[in-house]
Amino acid sequence: MSDIKIITDKLIEFRNERDWEQFHNPKDLALAINIESSELLEEFLWKKYEDAKIEKVKEELADVFAYAFLLAEKYDFNVKQIVFEKIESNGKKYPIDKAKGTAKKYNDL
């Protein structure tokens, strides 16, 4: 069993014990990802990244992952597969010879 499957199963167990699946539709899971990522960003607001509270960063990042895994599960997405597909797609948009060492968007390369 993959680590992602183990994590997802644990999240589902936690959710089901509380009867929360009724609230975990794709729209609300996507909203939750956005909200939790905003809370992650808040930890960096108005400070150097080195000054962020690492425990708070871990906590908020875990929330983002949790909702993302639950959303992937709703659509029966293979997380490993969709991430690898995205890396391949980005490789075409950002070829090494044009993208290396620059933060320009692909349409500006």
DSSP file (Angstrom, degrees, kcal/mol; ACC not computed):
  #  RESIDUE AA STRUCTURE BP1 BP2  ACC     N-H-->O    O-->H-N    N-H-->O    O-->H-N    TCO  KAPPA ALPHA  PHI   PSI    X-CA   Y-CA   Z-CA
    1    1 A M              0   0    0      0, 0.0     2,-0.0     0, 0.0     0, 0.0   0.000 360.0 360.0 360.0 133.3    0.0    0.0    0.0
    2    2 A S     >  -     0   0    0      1,-0.1     4,-2.3     4,-0.0     5,-0.2  -0.294 360.0-116.4 -73.8 159.0    1.4    3.4   -1.0
    3    3 A D  H  > S+     0   0    0      1,-0.2     4,-2.6     2,-0.2     5,-0.2   0.886 117.1  54.6 -60.2 -39.2    2.0    6.2    1.5
    4    4 A I  H  > S+     0   0    0      1,-0.2     4,-2.8     2,-0.2    -1,-0.2   0.908 108.4  48.3 -63.3 -41.6   -0.6    8.3   -0.3
    5    5 A K  H  > S+     0   0    0      2,-0.2     4,-2.9     1,-0.2    -1,-0.2   0.906 111.1  50.6 -64.1 -42.7   -3.2    5.5    0.1
    6    6 A I  H  X S+     0   0    0     -4,-2.3     4,-2.0     2,-0.2    -2,-0.2   0.926 113.1  45.9 -61.2 -45.1   -2.4    5.1    3.8
    7    7 A I  H  X S+     0   0    0     -4,-2.6     4,-2.5     2,-0.2    -2,-0.2   0.939 113.8  48.2 -63.0 -47.8   -2.8    8.9    4.4
    8    8 A T  H  X S+     0   0    0     -4,-2.8     4,-2.6     1,-0.2    -2,-0.2   0.913 110.7  51.0 -61.3 -43.7   -6.0    9.0    2.4
    9    9 A D  H  X S+     0   0    0     -4,-2.9     4,-2.4     1,-0.2    -1,-0.2   0.899 110.5  49.4 -60.7 -40.2   -7.4    6.0    4.3
   10   10 A K  H  X S+     0   0    0     -4,-2.0     4,-2.4     2,-0.2    -2,-0.2   0.902 111.2  49.4 -66.2 -41.1   -6.6    7.7    7.6
   11   11 A L  H  X S+     0   0    0     -4,-2.5     4,-2.8     2,-0.2    -2,-0.2   0.909 111.7  48.8 -63.3 -42.0   -8.2   10.9    6.5
   12   12 A I  H  X S+     0   0    0     -4,-2.6     4,-3.2     2,-0.2     5,-0.2   0.906 110.3  51.2 -65.5 -41.6  -11.3    9.1    5.4
   13   13 A E  H  X S+     0   0    0     -4,-2.4     4,-2.2     2,-0.2    -2,-0.2   0.945 112.2  46.6 -58.8 -48.5  -11.5    7.2    8.7
   14   14 A F  H  X S+     0   0    0     -4,-2.4     4,-0.8     1,-0.2    -2,-0.2   0.932 115.7  46.1 -58.3 -48.4  -11.2   10.4   10.7
   15   15 A R  H ><>S+     0   0    0     -4,-2.8     5,-2.0     1,-0.2     3,-0.9   0.924 112.9  48.6 -61.4 -47.1  -13.8   12.1    8.5
   16   16 A N  H ><5S+     0   0    0     -4,-3.2     3,-1.1     1,-0.3    -1,-0.2   0.846 103.0  60.5 -67.4 -34.2  -16.3    9.2    8.6
   17   17 A E  H 3<5S+     0   0    0     -4,-2.2    -1,-0.3     1,-0.3    -2,-0.2   0.776 112.5  40.7 -61.3 -24.5  -16.0    8.8   12.4
   18   18 A R  T <<5S-     0   0    0     -3,-0.9    -1,-0.3    -4,-0.8    -2,-0.2   0.375 110.4-121.2-104.5   1.9  -17.3   12.4   12.6
   19   19 A D  T < 5 +     0   0    0     -3,-1.1     3,-0.2    -4,-0.3    -3,-0.2   0.919  67.7 137.8  56.6  47.3  -19.9   12.0    9.8
   20   20 A W    >>< +     0   0    0     -5,-2.0     3,-2.2     1,-0.2     4,-0.6   0.486  36.4  94.0-100.0  -5.4  -18.3   14.9    7.8
   21   21 A E  G >4 S+     0   0    0     -6,-0.3     3,-1.4     1,-0.3    -1,-0.2   0.857  76.6  67.5 -57.3 -32.0  -18.5   13.3    4.4
   22   22 A Q  G 34 S+     0   0    0      1,-0.3    -1,-0.3    -3,-0.2     3,-0.2   0.749 105.2  42.4 -58.8 -23.0  -21.8   15.2    3.9
   23   23 A F  G <4 S+     0   0    0     -3,-2.2     2,-0.8     1,-0.2    -1,-0.3   0.520  95.7  84.1 -97.8  -8.1  -19.7   18.4    3.9
   24   24 A H    <<  +     0   0    0     -3,-1.4    -1,-0.2    -4,-0.6    -2,-0.1  -0.370  53.3 145.2-100.3  55.0  -16.9   17.2    1.8
   25   25 A N     >  -     0   0    0     -2,-0.8     4,-2.5    -3,-0.2     5,-0.3  -0.500  65.4-101.2 -81.1 161.5  -18.2   17.7   -1.7
   26   26 A P  H  > S+     0   0    0      0, 0.0     4,-2.4     0, 0.0     5,-0.2   0.869 120.2  52.4 -54.4 -40.9  -15.7   18.7   -4.4
   27   27 A K  H  > S+     0   0    0      1,-0.2     4,-2.3     2,-0.2     5,-0.2   0.947 112.9  43.1 -61.2 -48.2  -16.6   22.4   -4.3
   28   28 A D  H  > S+     0   0    0      1,-0.2     4,-2.4     2,-0.2    -1,-0.2   0.836 112.4  53.0 -71.3 -31.2  -16.2   22.7   -0.5
   29   29 A L  H  X S+     0   0    0     -4,-2.5     4,-2.1     2,-0.2    -1,-0.2   0.911 109.9  49.0 -66.3 -40.8  -13.0   20.7   -0.5
   30   30 A A  H  X S+     0   0    0     -4,-2.4     4,-2.0    -5,-0.3    -2,-0.2   0.910 111.7  49.1 -63.9 -41.3  -11.6   23.0   -3.2
   31   31 A L  H  X S+     0   0    0     -4,-2.3     4,-2.6     1,-0.2    -2,-0.2   0.911 109.1  53.0 -62.2 -41.5  -12.6   26.0   -1.1
   32   32 A A  H  X S+     0   0    0     -4,-2.4     4,-2.9     1,-0.2     5,-0.3   0.886 106.1  53.1 -62.5 -38.8  -11.0   24.5    2.0
   33   33 A I  H  X S+     0   0    0     -4,-2.1     4,-2.4     1,-0.2    -1,-0.2   0.934 111.1  47.2 -59.7 -45.2   -7.7   24.1    0.1
   34   34 A N  H  X S+     0   0    0     -4,-2.0     4,-1.8     2,-0.2    -2,-0.2   0.919 113.4  47.1 -63.2 -44.7   -7.8   27.7   -0.8
   35   35 A I  H  X S+     0   0    0     -4,-2.6     4,-1.9     1,-0.2    -2,-0.2   0.924 114.0  46.8 -64.3 -45.5   -8.6   28.8    2.7
   36   36 A E  H  X S+     0   0    0     -4,-2.9     4,-1.9     1,-0.2    -1,-0.2   0.867 110.4  52.7 -67.4 -35.0   -5.9   26.6    4.3
   37   37 A S  H  X S+     0   0    0     -4,-2.4     4,-2.4    -5,-0.3    -1,-0.2   0.853 107.3  53.4 -68.7 -31.3   -3.4   27.8    1.7
   38   38 A S  H  X S+     0   0    0     -4,-1.8     4,-2.3     2,-0.2    -2,-0.2   0.889 107.0  51.2 -66.0 -38.6   -4.3   31.4    2.7
   39   39 A E  H  X S+     0   0    0     -4,-1.9     4,-0.9     2,-0.2    -2,-0.2   0.861 109.2  51.4 -66.1 -33.8   -3.6   30.5    6.3
   40   40 A L  H >< S+     0   0    0     -4,-1.9     3,-0.8     1,-0.2     4,-0.4   0.933 109.9  48.8 -64.9 -45.8   -0.2   29.1    5.2
   41   41 A L  H >X S+     0   0    0     -4,-2.4     3,-1.9     1,-0.2     4,-0.8   0.875 101.7  64.1 -60.8 -37.4    0.5   32.4    3.4
   42   42 A E  H >< S+     0   0    0     -4,-2.3     3,-0.7     1,-0.3    -1,-0.2   0.821  92.0  64.1 -57.2 -31.7   -0.5   34.4    6.4
   43   43 A E  T << S+     0   0    0     -4,-0.9    -1,-0.3    -3,-0.8    10,-0.3   0.752 108.4  41.1 -64.8 -22.3    2.4   32.8    8.3
   44   44 A F  T X4 S+     0   0    0     -3,-1.9     3,-1.6    -4,-0.4    -1,-0.2   0.519  85.6 125.3-101.0  -7.8    4.8   34.5    5.9
   45   45 A L  T << S-     0   0    0     -4,-0.8     3,-0.1    -3,-0.7    -3,-0.0  -0.311  83.4  -5.2 -63.1 129.0    3.1   37.9    5.7
   46   46 A W  T 3  S+     0   0    0      1,-0.2     2,-0.3    -2,-0.1    -1,-0.3   0.690 118.5  82.7  65.8  24.1    5.2   40.9    6.5
   47   47 A K  S <  S-     0   0    0     -3,-1.6    -1,-0.2     0, 0.0     2,-0.2  -0.961  86.1 -90.1-147.0 165.9    8.2   38.9    7.5
   48   48 A K    >   -     0   0    0     -2,-0.3     3,-2.1     1,-0.1     4,-0.4  -0.506  42.0-116.7 -71.9 147.8   11.3   37.2    6.1
   49   49 A Y  G >  S+     0   0    0      1,-0.3     3,-1.3     2,-0.2    -1,-0.1   0.823 115.3  62.7 -58.7 -29.0   10.6   33.5    5.3
   50   50 A E  G 3  S+     0   0    0      1,-0.2    -1,-0.3    -6,-0.0     4,-0.1   0.731  97.9  58.1 -66.3 -20.5   13.2   32.6    7.9
   51   51 A D  G <  S+     0   0    0     -3,-2.1    -1,-0.2    -7,-0.1    -2,-0.2   0.488  79.1 113.6 -89.6  -3.5   11.0   34.2   10.6
   52   52 A A  S <  S-     0   0    0     -3,-1.3     2,-0.8    -4,-0.4    -8,-0.1  -0.391  80.1-108.1 -67.0 145.3    8.0   32.1    9.9
   53   53 A K     >  -     0   0    0    -10,-0.3     4,-2.2     1,-0.2     3,-0.5  -0.671  27.6-153.2 -76.9 111.1    7.0   29.7   12.7
   54   54 A I  H  > S+     0   0    0     -2,-0.8     4,-2.5     1,-0.3     5,-0.2   0.834  91.4  53.8 -59.3 -37.8    8.0   26.3   11.4
   55   55 A E  H  > S+     0   0    0      2,-0.2     4,-2.2     1,-0.2    -1,-0.3   0.888 110.0  47.9 -65.3 -38.3    5.4   24.4   13.4
   56   56 A K  H  > S+     0   0    0     -3,-0.5     4,-2.5     2,-0.2     5,-0.3   0.889 110.0  52.6 -69.1 -39.2    2.6   26.6   12.1
   57   57 A V  H  X S+     0   0    0     -4,-2.2     4,-2.5     2,-0.2     5,-0.2   0.930 110.7  47.8 -60.3 -45.7    3.9   26.2    8.5
   58   58 A K  H  X S+     0   0    0     -4,-2.5     4,-2.3     1,-0.2    -2,-0.2   0.914 111.8  50.5 -61.0 -43.4    3.8   22.4    9.0
   59   59 A E  H  X S+     0   0    0     -4,-2.2     4,-1.6     2,-0.2    -2,-0.2   0.926 114.3  42.2 -62.1 -47.2    0.3   22.5   10.4
   60   60 A E  H  X S+     0   0    0     -4,-2.5     4,-2.0     2,-0.2    -1,-0.2   0.882 113.3  52.5 -71.0 -37.9   -1.1   24.6    7.6
   61   61 A L  H  X S+     0   0    0     -4,-2.5     4,-2.6    -5,-0.3    -1,-0.2   0.893 107.0  53.5 -63.8 -39.0    0.7   22.7    4.9
   62   62 A A  H  X S+     0   0    0     -4,-2.3     4,-2.8    -5,-0.2    -1,-0.2   0.886 106.9  52.3 -61.7 -39.1   -0.8   19.5    6.4
   63   63 A D  H  X S+     0   0    0     -4,-1.6     4,-2.3     2,-0.2     5,-0.2   0.918 109.1  49.2 -62.9 -43.0   -4.2   21.0    6.1
   64   64 A V  H  X S+     0   0    0     -4,-2.0     4,-2.2     1,-0.2    -2,-0.2   0.944 113.6  46.3 -60.5 -48.3   -3.6   21.8    2.4
   65   65 A F  H  X S+     0   0    0     -4,-2.6     4,-3.0     2,-0.2     5,-0.2   0.924 110.2  54.2 -59.7 -44.7   -2.4   18.3    1.8
   66   66 A A  H  X S+     0   0    0     -4,-2.8     4,-2.2     1,-0.2    -2,-0.2   0.935 112.3  41.7 -58.6 -49.7   -5.3   16.7    3.7
   67   67 A Y  H  X S+     0   0    0     -4,-2.3     4,-2.2     1,-0.2    -1,-0.2   0.868 114.1  53.3 -68.1 -34.5   -8.0   18.5    1.7
   68   68 A A  H  X S+     0   0    0     -4,-2.2     4,-2.5    -5,-0.2    -2,-0.2   0.921 109.7  47.5 -65.0 -43.1   -6.1   17.9   -1.6
   69   69 A F  H  X S+     0   0    0     -4,-3.0     4,-2.1     1,-0.2    -2,-0.2   0.901 112.3  50.0 -64.6 -39.7   -5.9   14.2   -0.9
   70   70 A L  H  X S+     0   0    0     -4,-2.2     4,-1.8    -5,-0.2    -1,-0.2   0.877 110.9  49.2 -66.5 -36.8   -9.6   14.1    0.0
   71   71 A L  H  X S+     0   0    0     -4,-2.2     4,-1.4     2,-0.2    -2,-0.2   0.919 110.3  50.5 -66.9 -43.3  -10.5   16.0   -3.2
   72   72 A A  H  <>S+     0   0    0     -4,-2.5     5,-3.0     1,-0.2     4,-0.3   0.892 109.3  52.2 -59.8 -39.1   -8.4   13.6   -5.3
   73   73 A E  H ><5S+     0   0    0     -4,-2.1     3,-1.1     1,-0.2    -1,-0.2   0.873 102.1  59.3 -66.0 -37.3  -10.2   10.7   -3.6
   74   74 A K  H 3<5S+     0   0    0     -4,-1.8    -1,-0.2     1,-0.3    -2,-0.2   0.868 114.2  37.0 -58.4 -36.9  -13.6   12.2   -4.5
   75   75 A Y  T 3<5S-     0   0    0     -4,-1.4    -1,-0.3    -3,-0.2    -2,-0.2   0.362 111.6-119.7 -96.9   4.2  -12.6   12.0   -8.2
   76   76 A D  T < 5 +     0   0    0     -3,-1.1     2,-0.3    -4,-0.3    -3,-0.2   0.871  53.7 168.4  57.5  38.5  -10.8    8.8   -7.9
   77   77 A F      < -     0   0    0     -5,-3.0     2,-0.9    -6,-0.2    -1,-0.2  -0.600  40.2-129.1 -80.1 142.4   -7.6   10.5   -9.1
   78   78 A N     >  -     0   0    0     -2,-0.3     4,-2.7     1,-0.2     5,-0.3  -0.851  20.3-156.7 -87.5 106.9   -4.3    8.7   -8.8
   79   79 A V  H  > S+     0   0    0     -2,-0.9     4,-2.2     1,-0.2     5,-0.2   0.901  89.9  49.2 -57.3 -46.8   -2.2   11.4   -7.0
   80   80 A K  H  > S+     0   0    0      1,-0.2     4,-2.4     2,-0.2    -1,-0.2   0.926 113.1  48.1 -58.7 -45.1    1.1   10.0   -8.2
   81   81 A Q  H  > S+     0   0    0      1,-0.2     4,-2.6     2,-0.2    -2,-0.2   0.929 111.9  46.9 -63.7 -47.6   -0.1    9.8  -11.7
   82   82 A I  H  X S+     0   0    0     -4,-2.7     4,-1.8     1,-0.2    -1,-0.2   0.854 113.3  49.4 -68.9 -32.0   -1.6   13.3  -11.9
   83   83 A V  H  X S+     0   0    0     -4,-2.2     4,-2.3    -5,-0.3    -1,-0.2   0.928 112.2  47.6 -69.7 -43.8    1.5   14.8  -10.4
   84   84 A F  H  X S+     0   0    0     -4,-2.4     4,-2.3    -5,-0.2    -2,-0.2   0.894 111.1  51.9 -62.9 -39.1    3.8   13.0  -12.8
   85   85 A E  H  X S+     0   0    0     -4,-2.6     4,-2.5     1,-0.2    -1,-0.2   0.898 109.9  49.3 -62.3 -39.8    1.5   14.1  -15.7
   86   86 A K  H  X S+     0   0    0     -4,-1.8     4,-2.9     2,-0.2    -2,-0.2   0.887 108.7  52.1 -68.0 -38.7    1.8   17.7  -14.5
   87   87 A I  H  X S+     0   0    0     -4,-2.3     4,-2.1     2,-0.2    -2,-0.2   0.923 111.3  47.9 -61.4 -43.1    5.6   17.5  -14.3
   88   88 A E  H  X S+     0   0    0     -4,-2.3     4,-1.3     2,-0.2    -2,-0.2   0.927 112.6  48.3 -63.0 -45.1    5.7   16.1  -17.9
   89   89 A S  H  X S+     0   0    0     -4,-2.5     4,-1.7     1,-0.2     3,-0.4   0.918 112.1  49.0 -61.2 -44.5    3.4   18.9  -19.1
   90   90 A N  H  X S+     0   0    0     -4,-2.9     4,-2.6     1,-0.2    -1,-0.2   0.844 103.9  61.2 -65.0 -32.6    5.4   21.6  -17.3
   91   91 A G  H  < S+     0   0    0     -4,-2.1    -1,-0.2     1,-0.2    -2,-0.2   0.851 106.0  46.6 -61.5 -33.9    8.6   20.1  -18.8
   92   92 A K  H  < S+     0   0    0     -4,-1.3    -1,-0.2    -3,-0.4    -2,-0.2   0.862 115.8  44.5 -74.3 -37.1    7.2   20.9  -22.3
   93   93 A K  H  < S+     0   0    0     -4,-1.7    -2,-0.2     1,-0.3    -1,-0.2   0.792 122.7  37.9 -76.0 -28.2    6.2   24.4  -21.2
   94   94 A Y  S  < S-     0   0    0     -4,-2.6    -1,-0.3    -5,-0.2    -2,-0.1  -0.621  78.8-170.2-124.8  71.4    9.5   25.1  -19.5
   95   95 A P    >>  -     0   0    0      0, 0.0     4,-3.0     0, 0.0     3,-1.5  -0.346  30.8-120.8 -63.4 144.3   12.3   23.4  -21.5
   96   96 A I  H 3> S+     0   0    0      1,-0.3     4,-2.1     2,-0.2    -5,-0.0   0.879 109.9  58.3 -54.2 -43.9   15.6   23.4  -19.7
   97   97 A D  H 34 S+     0   0    0      1,-0.2    -1,-0.3     2,-0.2    -3,-0.0   0.736 120.0  28.8 -64.0 -21.5   17.4   25.4  -22.3
   98   98 A K  H <4 S+     0   0    0     -3,-1.5    -2,-0.2     4,-0.0    -1,-0.2   0.730 126.4  40.5-105.0 -30.1   14.9   28.3  -22.0
   99   99 A A  H >< S+     0   0    0     -4,-3.0     3,-2.1     2,-0.1    -3,-0.2   0.639  77.4 118.6 -99.1 -16.4   13.8   28.0  -18.3
  100  100 A K  T 3< S+     0   0    0     -4,-2.1     3,-0.1    -5,-0.4    -4,-0.0  -0.316  89.9   0.1 -61.2 124.0   16.9   27.2  -16.4
  101  101 A G  T 3  S+     0   0    0      1,-0.2     2,-0.4    -2,-0.1    -1,-0.3   0.513 111.8  99.0  81.3   6.3   17.7   29.9  -13.9
  102  102 A T    <   -     0   0    0     -3,-2.1    -1,-0.2     2,-0.1     7,-0.0  -0.936  58.1-154.8-126.6 150.7   14.8   32.2  -14.7
  103  103 A A        +     0   0    0     -2,-0.4    -1,-0.1    -3,-0.1    -4,-0.1   0.195  52.3 133.4-103.3  14.3   11.4   32.6  -13.0
  104  104 A K        -     0   0    0     -5,-0.1    -2,-0.1     1,-0.1     2,-0.1  -0.318  63.2-107.5 -65.1 147.5    9.7   33.8  -16.2
  105  105 A K    >   -     0   0    0      1,-0.1     3,-2.6     3,-0.1     4,-0.4  -0.418  35.2-104.8 -71.3 153.7    6.3   32.4  -17.1
  106  106 A Y  G >  S+     0   0    0      1,-0.3     3,-1.1     2,-0.2    -1,-0.1   0.797 120.0  56.0 -54.7 -34.3    6.4   29.9  -20.0
  107  107 A N  G 3  S+     0   0    0      1,-0.2    -1,-0.3     2,-0.1    -2,-0.0   0.538 107.1  51.7 -78.8  -3.1    4.8   32.5  -22.4
  108  108 A D  G <         0   0    0     -3,-2.6    -1,-0.2     1,-0.1    -2,-0.2   0.369 360.0 360.0-107.3   1.4    7.6   34.9  -21.6
  109  109 A L    <         0   0    0     -3,-1.1    -1,-0.1    -4,-0.4    -2,-0.1   0.489 360.0 360.0 -76.6 360.0   10.5   32.5  -22.3
